[in-house]
Amino acid sequence: MKWVVRIAATAAVSAGLALALSSLPEWDRQAEHALLSSDGTIVFSDANLVDAIADLPLKTNIRRVDWRSPILMVDLKLPGGVTETDLYADLYTICRFAFDSTSNIGEVMIRVKAAASSGSRKETLLVSLEADRTSWDAAVGVADTDSPLASRVLLNDIGRFRYTDAWHEIRFSDK
């Protein structure tokens, strides 16, 4: 008779665990919605930083991402074979994500570095870009950004580029 009680207790506990575990996906969906603002944009935070940035279709390599509300800082590494057009497209993609897809990023600071030379372990800074939401919002309304050239012009309008001497030594395949 004891074994019947044990089997019934084990079955009841198993059914209770199965029921509790089936509600976990619902909790996850509720947390996902909490990261969206009322207008459908992402509320950027430390919790979703990695997932949001990792999903961007970039040709350059992400070296570091730092979030100090409202400033997003991104370091990119320029791998071999990336064209100048690809690089500017990546800069545009990051800015478009920051200002169109989120509600709380006010400024983006991006640094692009070249791989370390064979005799050095230090990466070389090539170019940096600082852009803010106010400039983006003002320029995006009047700009056509369907072409790589148009998106590059938009970046020049909204951002402050700083080029180093090393930038002028880089030979891109599309120059």
Secondary structure by P-SEA (a helix, b strand, c coil): caaaaaaaaaaaaaaaaaaaaaaaaaaaaaaaaaaccccccccccccaaaaaaaacccccccccccccccbbbbbbbbcccccaaaaaaaaaaaaaaaccccccccbbbbbbbccccccccbbbbcbbbbbcaaaaaaaaaccccccaaaaaaaaaacbbbbbcccccccccccc
